[in-house]
Amino acid sequence: MAAHSETDLSEALRAVESLIAKCEKAVLKLAPGAAQHTLLVRRIAALKIARDLIEERLDATR
């Protein structure tokens, strides 16, 4: 696995957090049970996992 710099990880974290916020805002406009709603809920969960992993890696580099 390639090593990533602290700068790369910080930029990735900022991008992932932005995507989470946008998805959380968009999911409120969709009807529960709709395919798009389910997709966004699952996408948010995946992005939160990615955020946690990036944060762990950042903590390890500091």
VEXVEX-566421 format. One record per atom (N, C-alpha, C): chain; residue in one letter; y, z, x; atom name; residue number from 1. Coordinates in nm, 2 decimals, padded with zeros to 4 digits, always signed. Each point is the difference from the previous one (the first is absolute). Layout:
<nodes>
  pakol  nuti      c2      c3      c1  rodren  marlum
      A     a       Y       Z       X      CA     NUM
...
</nodes>
This chain:
<nodes>
  pakol  nuti      c2      c3      c1  rodren  marlum
      A     m  -00.12  +00.00  +00.08       N       1
      A     m  +00.12  +00.00  -00.08      CA       1
      A     m  +00.12  +00.00  +00.09       C       1
      A     a  +00.10  -00.08  -00.03       N       2
      A     a  +00.12  -00.01  +00.08      CA       2
      A     a  +00.09  +00.12  -00.03       C       2
      A     a  +00.06  +00.04  +00.11       N       3
      A     a  +00.10  +00.11  -00.01      CA       3
      A     a  +00.13  -00.05  -00.05       C       3
      A     h  +00.06  +00.08  -00.09       N       4
      A     h  +00.13  -00.03  -00.05      CA       4
      A     h  +00.10  +00.09  +00.04       C       4
      A     s  +00.12  -00.05  +00.03       N       5
      A     s  +00.11  +00.09  +00.05      CA       5
      A     s  +00.05  +00.09  -00.12       C       5
      A     e  +00.07  +00.10  +00.04       N       6
      A     e  +00.06  +00.09  -00.10      CA       6
      A     e  +00.10  -00.08  -00.08       C       6
      A     t  +00.07  -00.09  +00.06       N       7
      A     t  +00.10  -00.09  -00.08      CA       7
      A     t  -00.07  -00.08  -00.10       C       7
      A     d  -00.11  -00.07  +00.04       N       8
      A     d  -00.08  -00.08  -00.09      CA       8
      A     d  -00.05  +00.09  -00.12       C       8
      A     l  -00.05  +00.11  +00.03       N       9
      A     l  -00.05  +00.09  -00.11      CA       9
      A     l  +00.11  +00.05  -00.09       C       9
      A     s  +00.12  +00.03  +00.06       N      10
      A     s  +00.11  +00.04  -00.09      CA      10
      A     s  +00.05  -00.11  -00.09       C      10
      A     e  +00.00  -00.12  +00.05       N      11
      A     e  +00.04  -00.11  -00.08      CA      11
      A     e  -00.10  -00.03  -00.11       C      11
      A     a  -00.13  +00.01  +00.04       N      12
      A     a  -00.10  -00.02  -00.10      CA      12
      A     a  +00.00  +00.10  -00.11       C      12
      A     l  +00.03  +00.13  +00.04       N      13
      A     l  +00.01  +00.11  -00.10      CA      13
      A     l  +00.12  -00.03  -00.09       C      13
      A     r  +00.11  -00.04  +00.05       N      14
      A     r  +00.12  -00.03  -00.08      CA      14
      A     r  -00.04  -00.11  -00.10       C      14
      A     a  -00.07  -00.10  +00.04       N      15
      A     a  -00.03  -00.11  -00.09      CA      15
      A     a  -00.10  +00.04  -00.11       C      15
      A     v  -00.10  +00.08  +00.04       N      16
      A     v  -00.10  +00.05  -00.10      CA      16
      A     v  +00.07  +00.09  -00.10       C      16
      A     e  +00.08  +00.09  +00.05       N      17
      A     e  +00.07  +00.09  -00.10      CA      17
      A     e  +00.09  -00.08  -00.09       C      17
      A     s  +00.06  -00.11  +00.04       N      18
      A     s  +00.08  -00.08  -00.08      CA      18
      A     s  -00.08  -00.07  -00.11       C      18
      A     l  -00.12  -00.05  +00.04       N      19
      A     l  -00.09  -00.07  -00.09      CA      19
      A     l  -00.05  +00.10  -00.11       C      19
      A     i  -00.03  +00.12  +00.05       N      20
      A     i  -00.05  +00.11  -00.10      CA      20
      A     i  +00.11  +00.02  -00.10       C      20
      A     a  +00.12  +00.02  +00.04       N      21
      A     a  +00.11  +00.02  -00.09      CA      21
      A     a  +00.02  -00.11  -00.10       C      21
      A     k  +00.00  -00.12  +00.05       N      22
      A     k  +00.01  -00.12  -00.09      CA      22
      A     k  -00.11  -00.01  -00.10       C      22
      A     c  -00.12  +00.02  +00.05       N      23
      A     c  -00.12  +00.00  -00.09      CA      23
      A     c  +00.01  +00.11  -00.11       C      23
      A     e  +00.04  +00.12  +00.04       N      24
      A     e  +00.01  +00.11  -00.10      CA      24
      A     e  +00.10  -00.03  -00.10       C      24
      A     k  +00.11  -00.07  +00.04       N      25
      A     k  +00.10  -00.04  -00.10      CA      25
      A     k  -00.05  -00.10  -00.09       C      25
      A     a  -00.07  -00.10  +00.05       N      26
      A     a  -00.05  -00.11  -00.08      CA      26
      A     a  -00.11  +00.04  -00.10       C      26
      A     v  -00.09  +00.10  +00.05       N      27
      A     v  -00.11  +00.03  -00.09      CA      27
      A     v  +00.05  +00.07  -00.13       C      27
      A     l  +00.12  +00.06  +00.00       N      28
      A     l  +00.05  +00.06  -00.12      CA      28
      A     l  +00.03  -00.10  -00.11       C      28
      A     k  +00.02  -00.12  +00.04       N      29
      A     k  +00.04  -00.11  -00.10      CA      29
      A     k  -00.13  -00.07  -00.06       C      29
      A     l  -00.11  +00.04  +00.05       N      30
      A     l  -00.13  -00.07  -00.04      CA      30
      A     l  -00.07  +00.09  -00.10       C      30
      A     a  -00.07  -00.06  -00.09       N      31
      A     a  -00.09  +00.08  -00.10      CA      31
      A     a  -00.12  +00.05  +00.07       C      31
      A     p  -00.03  +00.13  -00.01       N      32
      A     p  -00.13  +00.05  +00.05      CA      32
      A     p  -00.12  -00.08  -00.05       C      32
      A     g  -00.09  -00.03  +00.08       N      33
      A     g  -00.12  -00.08  -00.04      CA      33
      A     g  +00.02  -00.15  +00.03       C      33
      A     a  +00.12  -00.04  +00.02       N      34
      A     a  +00.02  -00.14  +00.03      CA      34
      A     a  -00.05  -00.03  +00.14       C      34
      A     a  -00.04  -00.12  +00.03       N      35
      A     a  -00.05  -00.03  +00.13      CA      35
      A     a  +00.10  +00.02  +00.11       C      35
      A     q  +00.13  -00.03  -00.03       N      36
      A     q  +00.10  +00.01  +00.10      CA      36
      A     q  +00.03  +00.15  +00.03       C      36
      A     h  -00.01  +00.09  -00.10       N      37
      A     h  +00.01  +00.14  +00.01      CA      37
      A     h  -00.11  +00.06  +00.09       C      37
      A     t  -00.12  -00.04  -00.03       N      38
      A     t  -00.11  +00.05  +00.08      CA      38
      A     t  +00.01  -00.05  +00.14       C      38
      A     l  +00.04  -00.12  +00.02       N      39
      A     l  +00.01  -00.05  +00.14      CA      39
      A     l  +00.11  +00.08  +00.08       C      39
      A     l  +00.11  +00.02  -00.07       N      40
      A     l  +00.11  +00.08  +00.07      CA      40
      A     l  -00.04  +00.14  +00.03       C      40
      A     v  -00.07  +00.07  -00.09       N      41
      A     v  -00.05  +00.13  +00.02      CA      41
      A     v  -00.09  +00.01  +00.12       C      41
      A     r  -00.09  -00.10  +00.01       N      42
      A     r  -00.10  +00.00  +00.11      CA      42
      A     r  +00.08  -00.04  +00.13       C      42
      A     r  +00.10  -00.09  -00.01       N      43
      A     r  +00.08  -00.03  +00.12      CA      43
      A     r  +00.07  +00.12  +00.05       C      43
      A     i  +00.06  +00.07  -00.09       N      44
      A     i  +00.07  +00.13  +00.04      CA      44
      A     i  -00.09  +00.09  +00.07       C      44
      A     a  -00.12  +00.02  -00.05       N      45
      A     a  -00.10  +00.09  +00.06      CA      45
      A     a  -00.03  -00.05  +00.14       C      45
      A     a  -00.02  -00.13  +00.02       N      46
      A     a  -00.03  -00.05  +00.13      CA      46
      A     a  +00.12  +00.01  +00.10       C      46
      A     l  +00.12  -00.02  -00.05       N      47
      A     l  +00.11  +00.01  +00.08      CA      47
      A     l  +00.02  +00.15  +00.04       C      47
      A     k  -00.03  +00.09  -00.08       N      48
      A     k  +00.02  +00.14  +00.03      CA      48
      A     k  -00.11  +00.04  +00.11       C      48
      A     i  -00.11  -00.05  -00.01       N      49
      A     i  -00.10  +00.02  +00.11      CA      49
      A     i  +00.05  -00.06  +00.13       C      49
      A     a  +00.05  -00.12  +00.00       N      50
      A     a  +00.06  -00.06  +00.12      CA      50
      A     a  +00.11  +00.08  +00.05       C      50
      A     r  +00.09  +00.05  -00.09       N      51
      A     r  +00.11  +00.09  +00.05      CA      51
      A     r  -00.05  +00.12  +00.07       C      51
      A     d  -00.11  +00.07  -00.06       N      52
      A     d  -00.05  +00.12  +00.06      CA      52
      A     d  -00.06  -00.03  +00.14       C      52
      A     l  -00.07  -00.12  +00.01       N      53
      A     l  -00.06  -00.03  +00.13      CA      53
      A     l  +00.11  -00.03  +00.11       C      53
      A     i  +00.10  -00.07  -00.04       N      54
      A     i  +00.11  -00.03  +00.09      CA      54
      A     i  +00.07  +00.13  +00.04       C      54
      A     e  +00.02  +00.09  -00.09       N      55
      A     e  +00.06  +00.13  +00.03      CA      55
      A     e  -00.09  +00.08  +00.10       C      55
      A     e  -00.13  +00.00  -00.02       N      56
      A     e  -00.09  +00.07  +00.09      CA      56
      A     e  +00.01  -00.06  +00.14       C      56
      A     r  +00.01  -00.13  +00.01       N      57
      A     r  +00.01  -00.07  +00.13      CA      57
      A     r  +00.13  +00.03  +00.07       C      57
      A     l  +00.11  +00.01  -00.08       N      58
      A     l  +00.13  +00.03  +00.05      CA      58
      A     l  +00.00  +00.14  +00.05       C      58
      A     d  -00.06  +00.10  -00.07       N      59
      A     d  -00.01  +00.13  +00.05      CA      59
      A     d  -00.08  +00.01  +00.13       C      59
      A     a  -00.10  -00.08  +00.01       N      60
      A     a  -00.08  +00.00  +00.13      CA      60
      A     a  +00.08  -00.05  +00.12       C      60
      A     t  +00.09  -00.09  -00.03       N      61
      A     t  +00.08  -00.06  +00.11      CA      61
      A     t  +00.12  +00.08  +00.04       C      61
      A     r  +00.03  +00.10  -00.08       N      62
      A     r  +00.12  +00.08  +00.04      CA      62
      A     r  -00.04  +00.12  +00.08       C      62
</nodes>
